[in-house]
Amino acid sequence: MRKIATKILYLFVILTLFFVLAMLYLWREGEYQRGFANIDSSEFYRSPEGKIYVQISGSGKYELKGVDEASFRVLKLKHAYDYSNVAADKNHIYCAREILPGLDPKSAKVLGNGYISDGKISYYCATRSEKEAGFNEFGAIMKNLVHVFIKSYDDSPYFYRTKLVESANLEPIFDAGFARDGGTLYYKGEKLDADPNELRYITTENGAASGYYTDGKSLFLGFYRLDARYSDGTRQICYDPKHDIEYLFEPKSGVVFANEHKFSAQNMPYSAIYSVDNMHSFWPLFASKDGIYFWDGSKNEQAKISDYQLKGELKRLYADVFVDESSAYFLQQGEEWRRSKHGRHLEAQTVSLYKFAPSSSWREVGLVKDGEYGAVYANGEKVYFFSKIKPFYGIKHSVYEVADLSVIEILTRASKELSAKDISEMIKRGELVEASGEEVARSRIEYDSPKIILYITFGIAFVVIVLTTLAKPKRDKRDLR
């Protein structure tokens, strides 16, 4: 037993010593990189020894090997907003650390939107890095850590997309990645069968631009031309940030897309059941003629979650409350947490649809703080508070039944002084109670429990990020464009 304890002690001492030495090395590296000089407000840096480095978003600084340091210069537009990742020496043109073969460094110039041309050929060079195929967070962290300690290891989990364009007459249009040569449209260097004169983004519910776009006829997401036609009602209805999924809905045909993936045409048309700005649902649900579906972001596939069929057209009554010909429904999200020896972690997220009242006889009693917090509605003898408050201050649900009718006047008065905390106190006192109903559909996505090695890795990664941030030279405000 004593031998085992001694071995454990030795191991602890060795690991502690290794950790201290690693931190000292990282600190020294941070101090060294503090001496790097930014080159012409770009992603390129010059070390005290004169070596050229490029900042790869998500990874760190990598040496630009084989570059002619004396003739090195940054290529950029005079009034570009982005920090340029395009440069040249007497021999080559560089997109970050990748050489663009065939371009003449003497005549090449930046056109804009990521395009470069020397008057004979052109290239697309992405202004933002992308994740490599098969990317995973753990592998990316390990690669970045190895690069910090072993400079000769330069395998980054991120890359800058490049593409040769057989055109010398490119004109940047619309937004980053887009250019035209007459009637030919290019996106990130690839030809797209679309009208370059009519490009516009599909908007979200609040009018902001989404990742989807159209030429007035077809629909696109990045390189993908979607199997659907554009109509004026086409909208991006939701974005699931945890799984990086945008949802597109075209109400006339009832077609649905999760990113570029189309929901099964066999079950069309779909009715979209979603929370504006993801207020009370992590992702949307979709009702069809044979049941209710959702897009499982963990498996990247459409999944049926219920055989329940709505009766007639589904309409939004208010916020996250909907009605069909016979019933009223509300959306509700939930989280399942689990405790383990490694701590408390998220096990699953859910989005459910509840049937809770008849669809007829609804009347608006009044808005809560002019609609900022929601509204009070009545149905028969029951009164409800429909919440527009993000889960906060203990206000977790989309619908509350008013148990104490005296609070109706407080909720609907024209005062600006009502706070979310006041509503939370009403819930604590039992004046507002969570609405009950029949769960007619429930979607659920499970998450892997974190392993101890991840805690260690993320801990080290946090230290690396802090030190490299401290080491990054500050850019003079005058350099900002």
Steps between C-alpha positions, in 0.01 A plus 500: 500500500788735587667426163181592316472825697864581422446439128193723503699773676782473244247519217338805656836674540598421139166626365523815713854564378393444140208740544720771653759464222225510237357818650844660512554410134163641404571820689837533329335435163241764579769754584681413177190544284429831669795628301340408166416800283177502303556567131279769348190419707475146365507140621877493443769564762875545499704345782797681661726282282317611184304178439147532359205343684132483413214490748269205426161567659431235762858368508764765561804629315682283245831575333476576129778274377699573184385860478735773382496723806655803332236533225203388709198731490130487583240531223172666593237752402554850633174514692441130575340421836660159545863447593657365183630143479642551148867583446779479243875477471710514184415137422146421612155615608384361836152430635588479869779239480394338171672595173266587211686358197494682168429848634756764406611673823596812304153566357265318739254711696211446739159553337280458807261237641798262522609516134852569366605543136811581298301583185542150355370261764317548829472323834255493782662520845264473796522778756383266777645165597293182479511177696670205335298192401429277799560789741448435870570731793725259689720429198522872419613585852763226494638619164519857626675389820756293310572799274561722804768265633639363172538777244588261218152347536286725282186292441211737572138385541397812306565600140426782257302392195664586166381450143646579159255698284546493124401862456689827479190722508356440845286764666428457875126529574241447774709370791814312602569205268294633208627629165380514142644490153219647292204268549705227670479487880772363726476409866830433675653431158233254385249573222138526610199474271333818624421851382771733639272802454231387745694362797358565846499327836200317640412680822418375847180584688652825626625604156868410544691325222534122527746261339244421228480713187307517174511648152123540506438152359724240663616458860859451612706432809869545434587277203172309524209569268193387691224287352230765541375819339511842660184683607452828687407313817821297514672555834780371716288421804756375750868452568626228735843626611591185691486291182561788255175436311290757314138418419335624181122485453300577186133520609329467160641155428569409862861409422759495779880500497744441785808666355516347149304186600142484377231340715333198343279604208276201572361672810459850354352748561640578845380758751778670694468512879778718631591758758605838359863563601505152661325647803360172634622238254856401413383389154172498304244224457313427178148360472408285202200304381622190683662640814760737642869509408823675592858507377727303732815714501706230670430249221443755222176337390125554504319314778134434569406563863121465504204363306286790622326683216390861515149591388500753221732798468737581784527870593707687756270652763774686688869438571542122540128417508331352191145400406348265244129438440443328834782560749763740630862393544820638647867427444729424789870422519673310778839379616600180676805529723695222663750487782807280476840477664620759249227748595164606363454481124228536239364160402225602257288784364133469411235693310137402557160601368213506753124512436347703782174673402229523234581719201187716516400786733846650545510869585791729576477654848807719460868524421768459765739796498370601155562148368869488595431232761198340331124522535206385711231299320174350623316188386171440673557525875875447476756777458855446375824694483678434170867572566746661259775497761807287436535234775635725775432587863314170539262583211562179308167431330322647201151489653384559859147475633396796714406346835447832678287730285613806695835497316332559162477874569869511600606309189297706252525851647676758282790534744857467377619400846400132482812282492568137416589455866149613598353227279743250648374592848141441384604150394669435834188612689280271288309785336618372163529124454644295217225415251416132477405314188529181298843447346418409139859504369842490660839529329820418685872524423752332727852625566810302588624534855837676523803285581767594751757533221285774348506697825879476508534591132264795522677617814836503322340654191358780714846582633641496145226733375556744787876509446479535122241775541731685735782450253309632200619850409236768536391659175510875491151646464628701208557173310131405517316541175 
